[in-house]
Amino acid sequence: MNVSDLIEDGVKEILGARKGRQFYERLSEPERAVRMNLNENMLVDRSFSSTILMEASENTDARRYPVVKGGLALKAISENVGLWEDEVMVGNGSDEILDLVAKVFVGRGEGLVVDPTFEMYRFYVGLAGGRTKQVLISKNFEMEADDVLSAVNERTKVIFICSPNNPTGKQFSKDEVLRVVEESDRLIVLDEAYVDFAPYSLAREATKYHNLLVLRTFSKAFGLAGLRIGYGVGSSEIIEWLRAAQSPFSVNSVAQGACRLVLENRRVYDSFVKKTIEERRYLMAELEMVNGIKPFESDANFILIKVIGGDVTSEDVCKRLRSAGIEVRDRGNLPMLKNCLRVTVAERESNLKFVKELEKAMKGSS
């Protein structure tokens, strides 16, 4: 017997294309590469972040298991957001909560995704044994509520909406999002990973609706990507079901402690967010002067760029940038995004290097 024979066909199909791929891609990144492909927030001051991490570590007894279900962070988040603790859950990154949503609510049903979007929605739904159905955004990267609502059928269990959307960077209209929530009887998962860089958030309004779960993360605005901590806000019934399926010790002690300290220093982190938005504006202005590309306005900490010059493709550009020591993300394989790539807004020195090498890449040099 081959061990792969024990894996269900649907799961095998999902994992087959991923086996080892991302691990080896990461290992093959050039030494000292300028990483502008993962939307990490390098504009959070490292020394300040290190101080937070040291204090969280000093207050942690690594011999003991962490507080169950992220309880230490949960208390800090609920106080900061202004909600009851039974309306908030903490996860090992918001990815853990997405995984739980797929297992608990989608199962072998269907998840509706607003494409092009974050690929992990499909991944978790597939692992849970379910299927995904796509609804495409409009040509100007907006979500049309009518299109989403008309795509719902008897198999649909959950509608996944990423706003601001990854990888387009566009935050969808608040009215359109709320129309989907109010006119659908399905669970709506609103992923607000990048919302700190955008005009509005629905986190504080989530509990007004019986079917809305808003996801947030500490990986982006707060620069804690390496600690893996995120949270969800929703009705106590939604939260109770998800918590029941959650591993008790999935959120480590240092991450929980850092979360509390970060929220105590919220004003400092607000200044880092402001700096990111200013740098995004600067990078956008620089990109608009590069021949052969079209950058799109963004509400996130990254910018989507379409390659429109000559015979050069987004794949070509990404390879040339990689040779120059700069990692960006090719998104040209996604629907509606032919010849598009995504670049993270970084610190000024990295942004300048990226623009310089991008100009070379568009001319065919490296």
Order of alpha helices (4+ residues) and beta strands (2+ residues): alpha-alpha-beta-alpha-alpha-beta-alpha-beta-alpha-beta-alpha-beta-alpha-beta-beta-beta-alpha-alpha-alpha-beta-beta-alpha-beta-beta-beta-alpha
